[in-house]
Amino acid sequence: MSYLEDFTDDEDEEIDEHVEFMDILSPIVPITSNYYIGCYTVLPEDPYTLLLANKIHRNTFMKFDGTQLSNYFFGYSVIQLPYKPSIDILQLYIEPVDELEEGGLYTVVVKTFWIKCIQWAWKRLYKKRQEYISYRKRLSTIQQTHLTGKARMAYPEVRGILRPKHTGIF
């Protein structure tokens, strides 16, 4: 079964034309330490080195859905991909190679993972804040706060949401 099974020629041509148009309108010049939307593959000789396989313009990313772009990456990447790629935010590092006068080895660091971590932390914080709001709406809590001037539960803060919870071991 081919990954390109659902990828029609019309979609192929439409994305390809859009990518070419965006490259003419606003070319993506590879600069080390810059961020790009694209896909990567693992270097066969070194499983810890990730190579840039393809990149797209942000307007292309906004115009097409993820499945279409993943299929496009699979079919049109500089390096043949052994699997259907995911679309990630990548930070590019251009490592010079002795044999090449220009360019070099385009290695990347995946940044999407950290964005997901932050989203998970915000989701937990939002849930805690919703629990706090429902706690403060209870009649018993309103009476307790009125009598003592203090609430038993503190308002969840943003500070420290990415730190792991204290386990009491250390």
N, C-alpha and C positions, 0 to 999 in steps of 0.2 A: 504494500500500500504506500503510495507516495504522499508526502506532505503537501504537495502542490495540487492534489486532487480537487480541492474546493477553490482553487485559485484560477479563475477564468482568464482568457486572453484579454478581454475587455478591461478587467481590473488591472492586469499586468501593464497594459498600455497606458491606462489612466495614471497609475502611480508613477510609471517610468517617465511619462511626459511631465508630470508635476515636479518630480525630482530634478529633471533636466532644466525646467523653467526656473525652479528655485536656485539651482546652481548657477544659472546665468544671472538672475536677478540679484542674488545675495550668496556668493560662493562661501562654502564652509572651508576656511583655511585652517589646516591642522596646526595648532599651537600647543606646546607642552603645558601642562597643568590646567588647560581649559576643560570645560565640561561639554559633553555632547550627548545627544540621544542616539542610541545605536545598539548594536549587538556585538558580542565577542565570542571567541572560541579559545580553547585551552591549547597551548603549545604542546605538541606531542612529546617532545624531548623533556619538557619541564612542566609537570602538571600544576605548578604554582604560578606560572606566567600566563596571563590572559592577553590575547591579541585582539586588537580592534578588527572586526570583520567588515563592518559597514556602519555608516552614520547617515542621519537624515536631518533635514531642516525642521525647526519647530513648527512651521506652518504645515509641513507634510504630516507631522505627527498629529496635529489638531484636525486635519482634514479627513484622515482615514482611520478606520478602527484597528484595534490591536491585531486581530487575526489577519487582516489584509497586509499589514506592515510586517508581521512575522513571516508570512508567506513570501513577501517581497524580499526580505532579508535572506531567507533560505535560498531563493533562486538567484539573487543578484549580489551576493557578497563577494568580496575580493578573495576570500579564502572559502573553500568548500566546507560547509558546515555538516557535521555528522548527525545533527538533530535540528528540530525546529527551534529557532532561537527565541528568547524572551527579549522584550524591549526594555532597556535599562538606561539610567543616567550613568555615564561613564566619564571618569577623569583620565585624560590622555597624557601619557608620558612617552616622548620620542627619545629612544635610546640610540645613540650613534652606533653605526656598524662600520668597521674599518673598510670593507670592500666598497661601500657606497659613498659617493661624493656628497650626495644630497639625501635628506630624509634619514631613515633609520628604521628601527624596529618599533612599531606602534603598540606599546603595551598600555593596558588600562587598569583602573581600579573601579570596581562597581560601587556606586554611591547610592543606588536605590535601596539597598538593604538598610542603610541608616535612616532613610526617610521613613521606611516602614516601622522601624523601632520607635521613632518619634511619634508616628501616628498611633501605635499601640499605647504608648505612654499617655498621649492626650486622651485616648478613648477611656483608659482607666481613670484618669483625672476627671473627665467629664462625668463618668458614672458616679464617682465619689461625690462630686459637687451636686449631682441630682439627688443622691441619697441625703446629703446635708440639707438641701432645700426642703425635701419632704419631711425630714426630722424636725426642722425649725417650724414647719407649718402645723405640727401636732399641738393640740391644746395643752397637753401635759408639759411640753417643752416651753410653750409660751408662758404658762403659769410659773414654771421653775425659773425661767429667765427673769420674769417680773419680780419674783421674790428675792432671788439671790443676785441678780445683775450679771450672771455668768451663764454661758451655755456649756453643757458637758462635752459637746463635740466641737472641735476646732474646724474652721473653714479650710478645706484642702487648698494648698498653695502650689504654684507652678515650680517653685524652687525645689530641686532635688527629685523631680519626677523620673529622671533617667538613671538615678542611682539605684542599685539593687537594694531590696529591703534588708534591714538589719536582722540577722538570724540569731544573734546572741552568742555565736560561737567565739568571736574574738572580743 
